[in-house]
Amino acid sequence: MSSTSAAVLPPPSGRQRFAPLSAFNTLGFAGPFTLRDTAQVETLRRFIESHRDPGVLGRILSKARLTGDRRLQQVDGHLAFRPLYDFAVQPQLLDDVESILGPDILLWKGRIIVRQPGSSGQDWHVDFDNKMVGGVHITFAVAPMTSDNGALQLIPGTHRYEVSLHESQRNGACDLRDAASMLALADATHPENAPHELVTMELEPGEYFLTKGGLWHGVPPNHTVAPRPAVLSRYMTPDVESHIWSHDDSAPVVVSKRSLPCILVRGEDSFRLNRLHAPPRPAAGRA
């Protein structure tokens, strides 16, 4: 489904849930949508193959030496590699983001994640960095994302809850590796919205979805024999200063006090709170 469609259609066959952009602030997510530029799948697939590396590809970003801070190597792909930048500034994606954030948009993160066969996935969390800047996160499928290979799972509406997932686990109220436990936590802390729903964002290549900072989500294991690559990008408004925060949402601490390098991808930045960076040259995306 195109994100520009005004009609709210039922979920595609086999899908648990479809959310229109108009429901983003209520549900904390929107999609899945189909990117009209179908060439992006092959372009990004070739880019990933040319930088073959086990696990998360963040380590290769050190080649660019753009930040001087090793903690930033996994967030600066949009600065280092033209294919990631070109994907992130697709007009369709920016139109989606503008409908949520408004006309002035900074791109502050671009990254490729490959979930290798046997990968244990990722604990449930809230993307605390993105929550603190009020940002929008886009996940794009380069290969099929299924319940078997680690498609992201989320609980709609939980971005509105002021519940610390890490503190809840320490208190024995949940298990951050178990989706059923997270549903039980949502029901227990916000019974007015029970029963909560678990949504698995299964995607075909060329599809994407958007999530809001603070939404509870996790990644289950990859039980297949094939890697599962995905591309992500994050956007924010210029009136907020970006930082890297600690992952413990019970006691958030700024890890990198200096603002992150961003690229102005639409509108203007009259606040100058973040370090603005030029887009990467096309040659920077070659192997």
C-alpha positions in Angstrom: 0.0 0.0 0.0 1.3 3.5 -0.8 1.6 5.8 2.1 -0.2 8.5 0.1 -3.4 6.6 -0.1 -6.3 8.4 1.7 -8.4 5.3 2.2 -7.9 3.0 5.2 -7.9 -0.5 3.8 -7.9 -3.8 5.7 -4.6 -5.5 6.4 -3.0 -7.3 3.5 -3.5 -11.1 3.5 -1.6 -12.7 6.3 -0.8 -9.5 8.0 -1.7 -8.9 11.7 -2.2 -5.2 11.4 -2.0 -2.2 9.1 -1.9 1.3 10.5 -2.3 4.5 8.4 -0.2 7.5 8.9 -3.1 9.3 10.5 -2.9 6.8 13.4 0.8 7.3 14.0 0.6 9.4 17.1 -2.1 7.2 18.6 -0.7 3.8 17.8 3.0 4.7 17.7 3.6 3.1 14.3 2.3 3.3 10.8 2.6 0.9 7.9 3.6 -1.3 6.2 3.8 0.8 3.0 5.5 0.0 -0.3 8.2 2.2 -1.6 7.4 3.3 -5.1 11.1 3.5 -6.1 11.5 -0.2 -6.6 15.2 0.1 -7.5 16.1 0.9 -3.9 15.9 -2.8 -2.9 18.5 -3.9 -5.5 20.7 -0.8 -4.8 20.8 -1.4 -1.1 21.2 -5.2 -1.5 24.3 -4.7 -3.7 25.7 -2.2 -1.1 25.2 -4.6 1.7 26.8 -7.5 -0.3 29.8 -5.3 -1.1 30.4 -4.6 2.6 29.9 -8.1 3.9 30.5 -8.2 7.6 29.1 -10.4 10.4 26.4 -9.0 12.5 25.7 -5.3 12.6 27.5 -3.4 9.9 28.2 -0.4 12.1 31.9 -1.2 12.4 32.6 -0.4 8.7 31.5 3.2 9.3 34.8 3.9 11.1 36.3 4.1 7.6 34.7 7.5 7.2 36.4 9.0 10.3 33.7 11.6 10.4 32.9 11.8 14.1 36.1 11.0 16.0 33.9 9.1 18.5 33.7 5.4 18.4 30.2 5.5 20.0 28.9 7.2 16.9 30.1 4.7 14.4 26.8 2.9 14.4 24.7 6.1 13.8 26.6 7.9 11.0 25.9 5.8 8.0 23.9 8.6 6.5 27.1 10.7 6.6 29.5 8.1 5.2 27.6 6.2 2.5 25.6 7.7 -0.4 23.3 4.7 -0.8 22.0 5.2 2.8 21.6 8.9 2.3 19.8 8.4 -1.1 17.4 6.0 0.5 16.7 8.3 3.5 15.8 11.2 1.3 13.3 9.4 -1.0 10.5 12.0 -1.5 7.9 9.4 -0.5 9.6 8.8 2.9 10.2 12.5 3.5 6.5 13.2 2.7 5.5 10.6 5.3 7.9 12.1 7.9 6.7 15.7 7.1 3.1 14.6 7.7 4.2 13.8 11.3 7.0 16.2 12.1 6.3 19.2 9.9 8.2 20.8 7.1 11.7 21.1 8.8 13.4 17.8 9.0 16.9 16.6 10.1 18.3 13.2 9.2 20.3 12.1 12.3 20.8 8.4 11.8 21.3 5.9 8.9 22.2 2.3 9.5 22.2 -1.2 8.1 21.5 -4.1 10.4 21.9 -7.7 9.4 20.4 -10.4 11.6 22.6 -13.4 11.0 21.3 -17.0 11.1 21.0 -18.0 14.7 21.0 -14.4 15.9 19.3 -14.1 19.3 17.5 -10.9 18.3 17.2 -7.9 20.6 15.6 -7.3 24.0 12.5 -5.3 24.2 13.3 -1.6 24.5 11.9 1.9 23.6 14.6 3.5 21.4 15.4 6.0 24.1 17.5 8.3 21.9 14.6 8.6 19.5 12.1 9.2 22.3 14.2 12.0 23.7 14.2 13.9 20.4 10.6 13.1 19.5 11.8 11.5 16.4 10.5 9.2 13.6 12.2 5.9 12.8 11.8 4.1 9.4 12.6 0.4 8.9 13.0 -0.8 5.3 13.1 -4.4 4.2 15.8 -5.4 1.7 14.8 -9.1 2.1 11.7 -10.7 3.5 11.1 -10.0 7.2 9.1 -12.8 8.8 8.2 -14.2 12.2 10.9 -16.9 11.5 13.8 -14.6 10.8 13.3 -11.9 13.4 10.7 -9.4 12.1 10.3 -6.7 14.7 7.4 -7.0 17.2 5.7 -4.1 18.9 2.8 -3.3 21.2 0.7 -0.4 19.8 0.1 2.6 22.0 2.9 1.9 24.5 4.8 5.0 23.5 2.4 6.9 25.7 3.3 4.9 28.9 5.8 6.2 31.4 7.0 2.7 32.4 10.6 1.9 32.7 11.2 -1.5 31.0 14.6 -2.0 32.6 13.3 -1.2 36.1 10.4 -3.5 35.5 12.7 -6.4 34.6 14.9 -5.8 37.7 11.7 -5.9 39.8 10.7 -9.2 38.2 7.6 -7.6 36.5 8.7 -8.7 33.0 11.3 -10.5 30.9 12.7 -8.3 28.1 13.3 -11.4 26.0 9.7 -12.6 26.1 6.9 -11.0 24.1 4.1 -12.5 26.2 5.7 -11.1 29.3 5.7 -7.6 27.7 2.0 -7.9 26.9 1.4 -8.9 30.5 3.3 -5.8 31.7 1.3 -3.5 29.5 -1.9 -5.1 30.7 -0.8 -4.8 34.4 0.4 -1.2 34.2 -2.4 0.1 31.9 -5.4 -2.1 32.5 -7.7 0.6 31.0 -6.2 -0.5 27.6 -6.2 -4.2 28.2 -5.9 -6.6 26.4 -3.0 -5.2 24.5 -2.0 -6.5 21.1 1.2 -7.9 19.8 2.0 -6.9 16.2 4.7 -8.6 14.1 5.9 -6.3 11.3 6.3 -8.9 8.6 7.5 -7.2 5.4 8.2 -8.0 1.8 11.3 -6.5 0.1 10.6 -2.9 -0.7 8.2 -2.4 2.2 8.7 -0.2 5.2 7.1 1.0 8.4 7.5 4.0 10.8 7.7 3.9 14.6 7.7 6.6 17.2 10.3 7.0 19.9 9.1 5.3 23.2 7.2 2.5 21.5 7.8 -0.9 23.2 9.3 -3.2 20.7 11.7 -6.1 20.4 13.3 -8.4 17.8 12.9 -12.2 18.1 15.7 -14.7 17.0 16.5 -15.5 13.4 15.7 -19.2 13.2 16.4 -19.4 9.5 19.6 -20.2 7.6 19.7 -16.9 5.8 20.8 -13.4 7.0 18.0 -10.9 7.4 19.2 -7.4 6.3 17.2 -4.2 6.9 17.9 -0.5 6.5 16.8 2.1 9.0 16.8 5.9 9.1 15.8 8.4 11.8 14.5 11.9 11.6 13.9 14.8 14.0 13.0 18.5 14.0 15.7 21.1 14.3 14.3 22.6 17.5 15.6 19.7 19.6 19.2 18.9 20.3 20.3 15.4 19.6 22.4 13.2 21.9 23.3 9.6 22.5 21.6 8.4 25.7 22.3 5.4 27.9 20.1 2.4 27.1 18.8 2.1 30.7 15.5 3.9 30.6 15.1 3.9 34.4 18.1 6.3 34.8 18.7 8.1 31.5 22.2 9.6 31.1 23.6 11.5 28.2 26.5 9.5 26.9 27.5 12.0 24.2 26.9 15.6 25.3 28.0 17.0 22.0 25.1 17.1 19.5 25.1 14.5 16.8 26.0 15.3 13.2 22.8 15.7 11.1 21.8 16.5 7.6 19.1 19.0 6.8 16.9 17.0 4.3 13.9 19.3 4.1 12.9 22.8 5.1 15.3 25.0 7.1 17.1 25.0 10.4 16.8 28.3 12.2 17.8 26.9 15.6 21.3 25.6 14.9 21.2 23.3 17.9 22.8 20.4 16.0 25.9 20.0 14.0 24.9 20.2 10.3 26.8 18.0 7.8 26.9 18.0 4.1 25.5 14.9 2.3 28.1 12.2 1.4 29.5 12.4 -2.1 28.2 9.6 -4.4 31.6 8.0 -4.5 31.4 7.5 -0.7 28.9 4.7 -1.2 31.1 2.5 -3.4 32.9 -0.5 -2.0 
